[in-house]
Structures are given as C-alpha cells and as structure tokens.
Amino acid sequence: MQQIIVSPQASTLGSMSIAARKSICLLALVFLAGAFAHPHALRAQPVSDTTFTWRGYTHESETHLQLYPGPPDDENRDHTVVMRELAENTGPTVLDDIEYVAEEVGRAFGMDPARVAWVVHWGAFSYEDAAASDKEVLVRITFRRTSTGRLSAPYWRIITPNDLRELTDNRYQAP
C-alpha cells in the first residue's frame, strides 16, 4: 500500500507527489460521480431483503421479504413490505397468518403494521416444479387500528406489477 505524505510546506497541488495528486483526483472523481448520480439509483435497494420465518400452529413457515420505504405520495403508509410465497414453505402461507405475520414483521423492524402497505406475491417460484413463467398474482393488504388499538381485519386488493412499482417508488427488484 502506498502512503501519501504531504509535507507542511506543501500547500499547493504542484508540490505534492505524483501519487498524492492521482489519489486526490480519484477521490474527486468518485465524489463527483456520486453527486451527479440519479437519486433513485442511490437508494434503489430495498431497506431489507431477507427470509422471514414464523411459527404457525403446527409448522414453521417462511417467506422471502423485502422492505421498502413507503410510497412517496401516501402519508398513511411509512413502508411497503413485499412477501413472496415460496414453494419450499411447508407451513401455512403468508395469507393464512397475515395478521400474525404483520405484527411479527412490525416488531422485528420497528414499524406499525397499520402504516405499512403489505404485498403478497405469487409466481412460478411459489410452486414446486413449476415451469418458468411471467404469470404472477399480487395482493395488496392494509390494516387499520381499531378503537382498542388492535389491528383491524385486513383489507385485500389485487394489484398490478405497475401498482407494485408505484408502491416502492420504482425500487422493487425481483430476487
């Protein structure tokens, strides 16, 4: 590793070593590239991209979970969570346990499930030995808080892939 040494008398770029000038130029280019990058490119990744497991009544279940910041034009939703139904899940589906899963995910990530746009996603990845296909089903689920503070019954709506992109501010990335 090369060490950059600048003497106290070296107050101008011309008096620095060639290696020091190259390093400064490289740092300046990296800084400028970041400054001119599109804002969405810098934050295109989900906040979390993980497998989430929970214990149902009889079996352990799992889903692939992606957490995104909420839709920019929705002041009631702080986050969007996309959960993919997996073929290897041997327990109850996300939809079977949605209220429980929403509470558990909320606790795990420090968010109120009533302020989240939940999306459950099915595709060829949801079925063993399914042929590759672009067919998919997306269900958006929302909750409210009741007067007692509990989660309400879920509200369900089938959405399109464009709706999902809007909910994630065009950040959604299929794994």
Secondary structure, DSSP 8 states (H G I E B T S, - for coil): -------TT--SGGGS-HHHHHHHHHHHHHHHHHHHS-HHHHT-S-SEEEEEEEE-SSSEEEEEEEEEE--TT-TT-SEEEEEEE-TT--S--TTTTHHHHHHHHHHHHT--GGGEEEEEEESGGGSTT----S--EEEEEE--B-TTS-B---EEEEE-HHHHHHHTTT-----
